[in-house]
Amino acid sequence: MSGETAVKLTADVLVIGGGPAGAWAAWSAASQGAKVVLVDKGYLGSSGATAPGGTNLLYLPPDRELREKAVQQRMESGGFLSEADWIHRVLDQVYINLELVEKWGYPFVRDEDGVPQRNHLQGPEYMALMRKAVKKAGVKVLDHAPALELLVDEHGVGGARGILRQQNRDWEVEAGAVVIATGGCAFLSKGLGCNVLTGDGYLMGAEVGAELSGMEFSRRYAPAPAFSSNTRSRLLGWATYYDQEGKELQGRRDGDFLAKCLLEGPVYAIMNKADTPEKQAILRSSHAIFFLPYDRAGIDAFTQPFPLTLRYEGTVRGTGGLRIVTDDCGTTVPGLYAAGDAATRERITGAASGGGAFNASWAICSGTWAGAGAAKHARTAGVGSVRRLRPAGRYGLGRPSVQGDGPTPGQIDTRTLIRSIQAQVLPLEINYFRTEKSIGEALGKLHALWPEVNAQAPVTVHDRVHAREAAAMAATARWMYTAALARKETRGGGLHVLREYPELDPNQHHRLLVSGLERIEVKPDRSFLTPLADQAAPALKEAGAQ
C-alpha cells in the first residue's frame, strides 16, 4: 500500500463484500448501534450471484411438523454432516428477515387470499432494496473497493486494506471486528474477462490463521452456453440435446450425462420443448437473465442450436469455506467473522450442495448473525483505543520476498499463472471425474506453482487486484485437492467423488479441516457430533453397504 494517498477510516465493524450476506451483515451490525463501513469489489446492489436473477428461499411457516420433516430430509441428503439445530435456526431467521424485507417495500406476490408468497426474491429489486436499507442504517459504503489484506495485532483482526479502483487510491479501515462476506471460488478472474470468483476471502482468512472446512465438497459444475459464463441453467429442462452431427443424445439427463457427452465431443441444445409463443413468453418473463447471453449472440434459443458446456462452480455452489466455530459465525481467529459463501455451509447443508434456496437463505442468516456478533465483539473485546496493527498479506502483493515466500518479483505474468492454475482445476477429466491419480498429479503441479504467486510484479491498481486473485485461486485449489485426497469415500450427492472409493464410508462421518499456506495440514473434526449422530449411524451403515 502506498500510504501517502490512502483514504483512512475507523469503524466498529468492517464488512468485506457487498452481496446479500455482506448487505445483511452491515445492516445487522449498524442495527446494534455499531459504526459500520462496507467495502465491495463491485457495487453494493448489483454484486453477487443473486443480483442479476431470482432466488428461492427456505421459507416455511412456523409449523413444527413441517419444519422437522424438512430438517430431517436435509440431514439425510447431506450425509448427516449438517446440524439440525442450525437448520432450524435458518428457518427461524429467514422467516423474520423476510418480514423485514416486505416491510421495507419488497412487492411479494400474493395468493388469492392475499397471503404474501415469501419463498422467492427477484434479485434486482431485492438488492436495490438492500442497498437502501444499508445506507439508511448509516453504513458508509465504498463501492469498487476490493480488499487486499487484513490488519492484525496481538488481539486479533483489526481492519483491512484495499484499493479504490476508480480513484486509483488505497483505502485502510481500522475496525474492532471484520466480517468477510465475499463470494466463494469458481476459479474465474475478471482479468480473463469473467466474473471475479477467486476465493480471495479464504486467502485473507488463512493468512491470519483461520481454518477452512468442507473444501473437498467442491466438485460442482453447471450447464452454460459455451459462449457465456451464465450458469443459470434451470430452463434448460425445456431443451433437447444433440451431438455435432445433429443426432439427439439419448439417456436420462441427470448425474454424469452431460459431462460424459462432452468428453465425446461438442454438445448442442435447442429449447424446442417450449413450442408455443405462450410458453416462450412465460419462460422469458420468469427468468430474463437466462436469455441475455443468447440475445446478445443473436441466437433464438427456442429454434436455433447453441453449444453447451459445463462451467466449474467450485465452492460457490459447493459447501466449503472459512470454518465458523460460534453461533454468531465467528472464525477461529478473534475479531474475524465469516458469512455467505465465504463461510463453510456444512452446518446447514452437510455434504450436499448449498445452491439455490439454501445458499440464499444462508446468506441472509449468516450475514445477520455475523454482523451482530462482530458488533458485540467490537464493544466487548477490551482492546484499547490505540492498536499497533500490521498488514497480514503475504501472497501476490508484489512485496519483497521473505524466506519461504518464493522467488523475487518480476518473473511471472499473472495471466499465465491464472491459466496454469485453471488447467489443473477446470478440466472435467481431472476435477469432475476425480481419481486419486488425477487429483494427486494436479495437486503436485499446483504445489509447484505456489512459489510463483510471489514472482508476480503488479504495477497498476488492476494488476494488484489480479495478482492477489491469482494467489487466492492457487491457495484454494491446493486446499480443495488436499481435502479431496483425504476423504477416501464418495459423499454428498456428487459434491465429492473418488472413483477408487465409490461408496459412503460410515467411519468417515466427520468434517475435514484444512489450514496453512506453505504447508497444508488436514485433520478430522468430530466436534459437531451430537446424539443425533447415533440416530444417523444405521442410515450411514445402510448407505455404505449399498
Phi, psi and omega in degrees: 000144185285326179082313185292325183254011187287141168273119184248127182230160172236150181203164169284317183228132172250127176252126179254108181126136184239024171279194180303316182297315179295320179297315179293323179297316180294315179297317183296314180296317179295326179292341176272005179091007182279150170276122192235138169240134175243130176242142180219141179291340176247233183229119178303117184122335176232002179275155175091164184289337183286323191305317185275354184224212178238165181211142174274166184222157176275069183257108178234139176298157182288059177258116188301315183293318180296316181290320180298322178295316180296320180295314181296323178298320180289324178301316182291314183294333180267016177066025178059033172260357176268179182232124185303320182299321181289323178295319177297320178300318179297315179300320179293314185290320178300318179301317180292313186291326180289333172295322176296316181301318178293321179298325179287348175121009179288131184274075177298142174294142179246147178280186185295342178264004179083011181276125180294137179263094188267026182262009181209143177230136171275122188306309183302314180292318181298310185286330174296322178292321179295323177298316179298318181295318180295314180294320179297329180285355176096010181286135172275124185250128172249105177277159179051046186226070181299140174275140180250328183199155176272161173249138184221161168212194183293345179272349183121208182282137183222027177142194182200166176233154178193201188232138168265101188304308189288336180261354182055043181229161175269156170232155177214129179236121170270133184212153178290337179202155181232136173250120174269117181227034176283171181288177177279213183229120173243011175061035173249151181224135177300333177298341177253017176084018182239184177292159177267095180224083195235000180077025183296328177295324177299314183296316179300318179294316182295328181293340177256009174101009179288147176268158174240157182216149177077016186290341177287338181274068190222015181272066186237117174242157179221143177298144179203155172298140185296343182259013184210158176263007181288112183256019176279092195252008185303323184285352177292352172297343178269004185257155169253139183259145181223157173272183185290347176269359180087010179273132181295135179274124184264156176123164178289127183273065175217176178058233186268011188306302185293321180299316179295320179297319182292332176291335180276333182161183182299148177237136179238158180220152171224131181275057186276359174282342170270082194259016176225153177302328181293314179297317181297320179295321179296316180296318180296320181286333183281334186206069185300324184296333179300321187274350186303310181296327179292316180297319179296328180275357180073029182251129171273100186298341181278340185230343184245141179289144176224145183285138178252153171217180172245123178262136182282126181253353172050232183276355178297314174248012171271222185227331192291163178165191179298134181289132175251137189238358179231163180295340179258026173065032172286146178269192178279003180244127179303136178083359181243126180237155181228144181214160178063215182292343177291337181260151171297142178254016183302329184295337177246337183253342186063225182266011180261164181296142174266007184301150176077231189300321182292314179296317181296319180289321178298321179300315180299310187285311181297323176298315179299313182291317182294320179298315179294319179296318179295320178297319179294317180299317181298329181280327193245001185293339178077018179280136180296169183291336180250121179239142178263079184279146177229150179290139183259350183293137183232345192233131175075016183256002176073021179273161177304141183293142171245167185304126178089351183271347176123188185286175180293138179303151175111002185259340190236133173278131185298317180300318179296319179296315179299316179296324179294322177293313181299328181295340178261354186240320187283326186300136179300320185292344177263304193261332178277307178269069187293133169227162176301323182293310184294318180289320180297316179294318179296320180296320177300319179291323178292320175300320180293330179283337189306315180301338184287345179296333178261011173260002175284154181230073181294138181244304182276171176304313182293323177301318183295319179294314183292325177295321178292322177299318179299318178297319180294320178297316180296317180295314182297318179300320181290320175298317184297312182286327176299315179293322181298319180289335180280336179263093184271068178194180172241125186209149170094033175058033177099356179286336172220127180220135164234123187302326181289343183230077189282355184246157173286135182251112180302336180285350178253034178280072178204165173269162178244126178257134175239150180202165177096160181234305175291312178237119185268131177249147177226138181211153179283150177233114178249012186294339182278348185294136181228181174306338177298334180298326177294323177292328183285335187306312179300319181294322179293319179296320179296317179296321180292335181275347183280000000 
